[in-house]
Amino acid sequence: MKLLRDFDLTATTTFHVPALTRWYGEFENIEQLCALLEDPRLQGLPRMCMGGGSNLLFVKPYEGIVIRPASRDITLLGSDNETVSVKADAGVVWDDFVKFCVDNDLFGAENLSYIPGEVGASAVQNVGAYGVEAKDIISAVHVYDTTDRRQKVLDVTDCGYGYRDSMFKKFPSRYIVLDVTYRLSCKESYNLEYGPLKELKEDADLSLRKVRERIINIRKSKLPDPEYMGSAGSFFKNPVITLKHFNALKERYADIPSYPAGQGMIKVPAGWLIERSGLKGVAVGGAQVYTRQCLVIVNTGNATADDVVALYRHVQDTVSDKFDILLSPEVNIIGL
Ligand SMILES: Cc1cc2nc3c(=O)[nH]c(=O)nc-3n(C[C@H](O)[C@H](O)[C@H](O)COP(=O)(O)OP(=O)(O)OC[C@H]3O[C@@H](n4cnc5c(N)ncnc54)[C@H](O)[C@@H]3O)c2cc1C
């Protein structure tokens, strides 16, 4: 177990903007977690969990305890004719889990290759890419409920999953994800419906490794590598609007892209809205709308959280004025 006072989180988050927490604790098992939660120095303080810090922005010093799971085991649980169950601890690097599945010929996780972060957060965020979301392969989430002070195993249907959303996000300090159980297919099946993956359908020697490799290459060409340029990935969620609103926009912008979002609702790519608002490359201090993908705000070197927030608000206002759509952040902004 680790418990540190006045901990600098700057290098622990992928935005790399200056960030501090009064306390930072790591635990490897449930006994250590309970010891942390019961530490007399931490009583009455706000509490939150973090993983790889790839979807977090701290706008002021956090006057509480940031808790991080440090257990990193992946266990094959069992199988039937068609599926295999795999349990991964919350602290497992997400892409190590995806690689484990690919290396073991397990189908279902490959489209989620190379997403930064850890397993615990992936179940909170319901991470998604290339037509697949974490909820599609999760079967159960093992949590510590800090309100009821006991461990619970939640079936995927109890987790309230939606687009980058879950029940856990509604109770941010209540549930600490300990491990996640996934159900993967051992029968060959791919999801290649997303644009750049479609051409793989023609590949006679298609394999999980090829799909993973293709996705990693696309992601490397489109998204900033946090090692060299700070970001938290997509800063904004893709907004969902009514069909009536969409049709009105379509009359003015014939090329507006869209995806059906169920029951007369339409999803519009936020990146397109931002680019068409003339915001590509626009900067406030060291924060900039990424020129290769407008959905991302990057730290060009010396951004502060205030720079990022000022730019985020400028983007929100400009897009709202032009399209009458209020973009909401995908990034978890702490302290705003
Ligand atoms: C370059 C880049 C590309 C990205 N691409 C994608 C993408 O394609 N798709 C996508 O969905 N996301 C993407 N992201 C966002 C990010 O990778 C995901 O949201 C990821 O799941 C965050 O994981 P993390 O471990 O870093 O979580 P953190 O950022 O540390 O935390 C995220 C949230 O989860 C909570 N949390 C973390 N661990 C736990 C736990 N054990 N128990 C309870 N709550 C917890 C935190 O309190 C916080 O609210 C990208 C980010 C970057 C930087």
The ligand as an ORCA input file, in Angstrom:
! r2SCAN-3c Opt
* xyz 0 1
  C      -4.786      9.736    -27.034
  C      -6.064      9.255    -26.384
  C      -6.969      8.506    -27.126
  C      -8.165      8.049    -26.540
  N      -9.025      7.307    -27.297
  C     -10.179      6.859    -26.755
  C     -11.092      6.065    -27.521
  O     -10.855      5.739    -28.684
  N     -12.238      5.672    -26.929
  C     -12.541      5.987    -25.637
  O     -13.609      5.581    -25.158
  N     -11.693      6.724    -24.882
  C     -10.525      7.164    -25.404
  N      -9.665      7.926    -24.653
  C     -10.037      8.300    -23.278
  C      -9.464      7.368    -22.176
  O      -8.421      6.598    -22.687
  C     -10.541      6.436    -21.604
  O     -11.590      7.183    -21.048
  C      -9.959      5.503    -20.528
  O     -10.905      4.525    -20.151
  C      -9.509      6.235    -19.270
  O      -8.779      5.307    -18.504
  P      -7.847      5.745    -17.312
  O      -7.408      4.508    -16.614
  O      -6.778      6.626    -17.805
  O      -8.890      6.535    -16.406
  P      -8.747      7.932    -15.645
  O      -8.592      9.016    -16.643
  O      -7.722      7.829    -14.586
  O     -10.197      8.033    -14.994
  C     -11.337      8.167    -15.807
  C     -12.596      8.077    -14.935
  O     -12.726      6.767    -14.398
  C     -12.769      6.807    -12.959
  N     -12.023      5.626    -12.496
  C     -10.786      5.247    -12.890
  N     -10.460      4.063    -12.324
  C     -11.509      3.709    -11.536
  C     -11.782      2.590    -10.678
  N     -10.915      1.577    -10.510
  N     -12.963      2.572    -10.012
  C     -13.863      3.580    -10.155
  N     -13.665      4.649    -10.953
  C     -12.508      4.711    -11.642
  C     -12.111      8.130    -12.586
  O     -12.573      8.598    -11.339
  C     -12.559      9.017    -13.735
  O     -13.873      9.471    -13.508
  C      -8.459      8.366    -25.192
  C      -7.527      9.114    -24.442
  C      -6.339      9.549    -25.027
  C      -5.354     10.330    -24.203
*
